[in-house]
Amino acid sequence: MTELLNKKGNIKTKKVTFDNNELARSLYGERNSNLRLIEKRLNIIINIRGNDIILQGDFPELETAENLLTQLYGLLKEGYPIYERDVDYSLRILSGNHKAELKPIFLDRIYIPSKKKTITPKSINQKIYIDGIRKYDIVFGIGPAGTGKTYLAMAMAISSLMKKEINRVVLVRPAVEAGEKLGFLPGDLYEKVNPYLRPLYDALHDMMDFESASRLMQSNVIEVAPLAFMRGRTLNDSFIILDEAQNVTSEQMKMFLTRLGFSSKTVITGDITQTDLPEGKASGLIQARDILADITEIKFVYFGREDVVRHPLVQEIIDAYDKLDT
């Protein structure tokens, strides 16, 4: 329950009342850390009086705080634990769209049986992305690093594998930025490609214990491979992820997309602002975005800085570099 106490110009004081002491304390956070974060981000004052919170501040920010606290309390009632990072993600969502509903986002769970863990979207675009992967056979996730493009696709793939919706997972990356010239790299085949595939291994091992992942990889149920190895193959009953697709040429992109077989899904991720191809070589990701946009059976999801889900300092670092470039 919220109550308007007084108003002077644009300055308001509101009282928000919660009906459960324990849930209210969980909402406040350890040493009221969640409330302090809201104060800092919205430049308002929050005082606690038992189950009541008194909010003071300018009109737009006060409305955002009221909306945020009410929705987070609703999540707690649904059994969703609230941590400081959830408050941060929620602030980003509601600051960008005050009509956004947090429940459909945070209560959408990707269950990973192998580690008995759940992964949830942390932004509106992440929710759209997950829903797109469920509905479409080809999905493009385009945006900056740290927005969860590859991680969420990997989660969906492993979850589908564990539920036996598919028979195998294929994780693909261009082996070198300038065109997969493996022969010029030292060592045997695995030594050549492993450094470029390491981020995929890291995400995989975050979702599966090392022994299970190794066993599935040895039996080729999970395959991690450079893009060059996809030529001539048809992948049925598979979940295929192409990562770092901005560094794929137009010819390679066409080759990859035509590998899709029956009962399979493909997710292509990349950041079109970070293309490392040689000058004069067009990015297959940019071309695919332009020529496939009108195919209704293909889903394109675009991520922005507001979708970054790494340490909060990452957002500030991105902003600082953006100011340097302007």
C-alpha positions in Angstrom: 0.0 0.0 0.0 1.3 3.5 -0.8 0.1 6.8 0.6 0.9 10.3 -0.6 1.8 12.3 2.6 2.6 15.8 1.2 3.6 17.7 -1.9 5.6 20.9 -2.3 6.3 21.6 -6.0 7.9 18.6 -7.5 9.1 17.3 -4.1 6.9 14.5 -2.6 6.9 12.3 0.4 5.3 8.9 0.1 4.8 6.0 2.5 4.9 2.4 1.2 3.6 -0.2 3.6 4.3 -4.0 3.5 2.2 -6.6 5.2 5.0 -9.1 6.1 7.9 -8.2 8.5 10.2 -11.0 7.2 9.6 -10.3 3.6 10.1 -6.6 4.2 13.5 -7.2 5.8 14.5 -9.4 2.9 13.5 -6.5 0.6 15.6 -4.0 2.5 18.7 -6.2 2.2 21.5 -6.9 4.6 22.2 -3.7 6.5 19.6 -2.1 4.2 21.9 -2.4 1.3 19.1 -2.7 -1.3 17.6 0.5 -0.1 20.9 2.3 -0.1 21.5 1.3 -3.7 18.0 2.7 -4.7 18.8 5.9 -2.8 22.1 6.3 -4.7 20.8 5.5 -8.1 17.6 7.5 -7.9 18.9 10.4 -5.7 16.1 10.1 -3.2 15.9 9.6 0.6 14.5 6.4 2.1 13.7 6.1 5.8 12.4 2.9 7.5 9.7 2.7 10.1 9.1 -1.0 10.7 7.0 -2.3 7.8 6.7 1.3 6.4 9.2 3.0 4.1 9.1 6.7 3.7 10.3 8.0 0.3 11.3 11.6 -0.3 12.4 13.0 -3.7 11.5 14.5 -7.0 8.4 13.2 -8.8 9.8 10.9 -11.5 12.4 9.2 -9.4 9.9 8.8 -6.5 7.4 7.1 -8.8 10.2 4.7 -10.0 11.2 3.9 -6.5 7.6 3.1 -5.5 7.1 1.0 -8.5 10.4 -0.8 -8.0 9.8 -1.6 -4.3 6.2 -2.8 -4.9 7.2 -5.1 -7.7 10.3 -6.5 -5.8 8.0 -7.2 -2.8 5.7 -9.1 -5.2 8.6 -11.2 -6.4 9.5 -12.0 -2.8 5.9 -13.2 -2.2 6.4 -15.5 -5.2 9.4 -17.1 -3.5 12.0 -15.3 -5.6 15.0 -14.1 -3.4 16.1 -10.5 -4.0 19.8 -9.7 -4.1 21.5 -6.4 -4.7 22.2 -7.4 -8.3 18.5 -8.0 -8.8 17.8 -4.5 -7.5 20.3 -3.1 -10.0 18.9 -5.0 -12.9 15.3 -4.0 -11.9 16.3 -0.3 -11.7 17.7 -0.5 -15.3 14.5 -2.1 -16.5 12.1 0.3 -14.9 14.2 3.4 -15.6 14.0 2.5 -19.3 10.3 1.5 -19.2 8.3 2.4 -16.2 5.4 0.2 -17.4 7.6 -2.9 -17.5 6.5 -5.9 -15.3 9.3 -7.7 -13.4 7.5 -10.9 -12.7 7.4 -12.3 -16.3 11.1 -11.6 -16.6 12.6 -12.8 -13.3 10.2 -15.8 -12.8 11.1 -17.2 -16.3 13.5 -19.9 -15.4 15.9 -22.0 -17.5 16.5 -25.2 -15.4 19.9 -26.9 -15.7 19.4 -30.4 -14.2 23.1 -31.3 -14.3 23.9 -28.6 -11.6 20.4 -28.3 -10.3 20.5 -24.6 -10.9 18.2 -22.1 -12.6 19.2 -19.2 -14.9 16.8 -16.3 -15.3 16.7 -13.3 -17.7 17.8 -10.0 -16.2 16.4 -7.5 -18.7 13.5 -7.1 -21.1 15.7 -8.0 -24.1 17.0 -11.1 -22.4 13.4 -12.2 -21.8 12.6 -11.5 -25.5 15.7 -13.5 -26.5 14.8 -16.5 -24.5 11.2 -16.5 -25.8 12.6 -16.2 -29.3 14.8 -19.2 -28.9 11.8 -21.2 -27.6 9.7 -20.2 -30.6 12.0 -19.8 -33.6 14.5 -22.2 -35.2 17.0 -19.4 -36.1 17.7 -16.6 -33.7 20.2 -13.8 -34.0 21.4 -12.1 -30.8 23.3 -8.9 -31.6 24.8 -6.5 -29.1 27.8 -5.6 -26.9 29.8 -8.0 -24.7 28.4 -8.8 -21.3 24.7 -8.8 -22.3 24.3 -12.6 -21.9 23.9 -13.5 -25.6 26.1 -16.6 -25.6 25.5 -17.5 -21.9 21.7 -17.6 -22.3 21.9 -19.5 -25.6 24.2 -22.0 -23.9 21.8 -22.4 -21.0 18.9 -23.0 -23.4 21.0 -25.6 -25.3 22.1 -27.5 -22.2 18.5 -27.4 -20.8 17.1 -28.8 -24.1 19.8 -31.5 -24.1 19.1 -32.6 -20.5 15.3 -32.7 -21.3 16.1 -34.9 -24.4 14.5 -32.3 -26.7 17.6 -32.6 -28.9 20.3 -35.2 -29.3 23.4 -33.0 -29.4 24.8 -29.5 -28.8 27.3 -28.0 -31.3 29.2 -24.9 -30.2 30.9 -23.0 -33.0 33.3 -20.1 -33.2 35.5 -18.6 -36.0 38.9 -19.9 -35.0 40.9 -16.8 -35.8 39.6 -13.2 -36.2 41.1 -12.7 -39.7 39.7 -15.8 -41.4 40.5 -19.2 -39.7 44.1 -19.6 -41.1 44.7 -22.5 -38.8 47.8 -23.7 -40.7 49.8 -20.7 -39.6 49.3 -21.4 -35.9 51.7 -23.5 -33.9 50.9 -27.0 -32.5 48.5 -29.7 -33.4 44.8 -29.2 -34.3 43.6 -28.9 -30.7 46.4 -26.5 -29.7 45.6 -24.4 -32.7 41.9 -23.9 -32.0 41.5 -24.3 -28.2 42.4 -20.7 -27.3 39.6 -19.4 -29.6 37.1 -21.8 -28.2 38.0 -21.2 -24.5 35.0 -18.8 -23.8 32.6 -21.6 -24.9 34.3 -24.1 -22.6 34.0 -21.6 -19.7 30.3 -21.1 -20.2 29.8 -24.9 -20.6 31.6 -25.7 -17.4 29.6 -23.1 -15.5 26.5 -25.1 -16.3 27.9 -28.7 -16.0 30.4 -30.3 -13.8 33.7 -31.1 -15.5 33.3 -34.8 -15.5 29.8 -34.7 -17.1 30.9 -32.2 -19.7 34.0 -34.2 -20.6 32.0 -37.4 -20.9 29.5 -35.8 -23.2 32.2 -34.2 -25.3 34.1 -37.4 -25.7 30.9 -39.1 -27.0 30.3 -36.0 -29.3 27.0 -35.3 -27.6 28.5 -31.9 -27.0 30.9 -30.7 -29.7 33.0 -27.5 -29.5 34.5 -26.7 -32.9 35.8 -24.0 -35.2 33.5 -22.8 -37.9 35.7 -24.3 -40.6 34.7 -27.8 -39.4 31.0 -27.1 -40.3 31.4 -27.3 -44.1 29.6 -30.2 -45.7 27.7 -31.2 -42.6 23.9 -31.4 -42.0 22.9 -31.2 -38.3 19.6 -32.8 -37.4 18.1 -32.9 -33.8 20.8 -30.4 -32.7 21.1 -27.1 -30.9 23.8 -25.1 -32.7 25.4 -21.9 -31.4 27.6 -19.7 -33.5 29.5 -17.2 -31.3 31.5 -14.1 -32.3 29.6 -14.1 -35.6 30.7 -10.6 -36.5 34.1 -12.2 -37.5 32.5 -14.5 -40.0 32.6 -13.7 -43.7 29.5 -13.5 -45.8 30.5 -16.9 -47.5 31.0 -18.5 -44.1 27.7 -17.2 -42.8 25.8 -18.7 -45.7 27.6 -22.0 -45.3 26.8 -22.1 -41.6 23.1 -21.2 -41.9 22.6 -23.9 -44.5 23.9 -26.6 -42.1 20.5 -26.5 -40.3 18.8 -29.8 -40.4 15.4 -31.1 -39.2 14.3 -30.7 -35.5 17.2 -28.3 -34.9 17.7 -24.8 -33.6 20.5 -22.3 -34.4 21.5 -19.2 -32.4 24.0 -16.7 -33.8 25.5 -14.2 -31.5 27.8 -11.2 -32.2 28.7 -7.6 -31.8 28.6 -5.7 -35.1 30.7 -2.8 -33.5 33.7 -5.1 -32.9 34.4 -6.7 -36.3 38.0 -7.8 -36.7 37.9 -9.0 -40.3 40.5 -7.6 -42.7 39.7 -4.3 -44.4 37.5 -5.0 -47.5 36.0 -8.1 -46.0 32.3 -7.7 -45.2 30.9 -9.2 -42.0 28.5 -12.0 -42.6 26.6 -11.0 -39.5 25.9 -7.5 -40.8 24.9 -8.9 -44.2 22.7 -11.5 -42.6 21.0 -8.8 -40.6 20.3 -6.8 -43.7 19.1 -9.6 -46.1 17.3 -11.9 -43.7 15.3 -9.3 -41.7 12.1 -9.8 -43.7 12.0 -13.6 -43.1 9.3 -13.9 -40.4 10.6 -17.3 -39.3 13.9 -15.8 -38.2 14.1 -13.8 -35.0 16.5 -10.9 -34.5 17.1 -9.6 -30.9 19.1 -6.5 -30.3 20.9 -5.8 -27.0 22.2 -2.5 -25.6 24.3 -1.2 -22.8 21.3 -1.5 -20.5 21.4 -5.3 -20.9 25.0 -5.6 -19.6 24.8 -8.1 -16.6 28.4 -8.0 -15.4 29.8 -6.0 -12.5 28.0 -2.6 -12.1 31.4 -1.0 -12.8 31.3 -2.4 -16.3 28.4 -0.1 -17.1 30.4 2.9 -15.8 33.5 1.9 -17.8 31.4 1.6 -21.0 29.9 5.0 -20.4 33.4 6.5 -19.8 34.8 5.1 -23.0 31.7 6.3 -24.9 32.3 9.9 -23.6 35.9 9.6 -24.8 34.8 8.7 -28.3 32.3 11.6 -28.6 
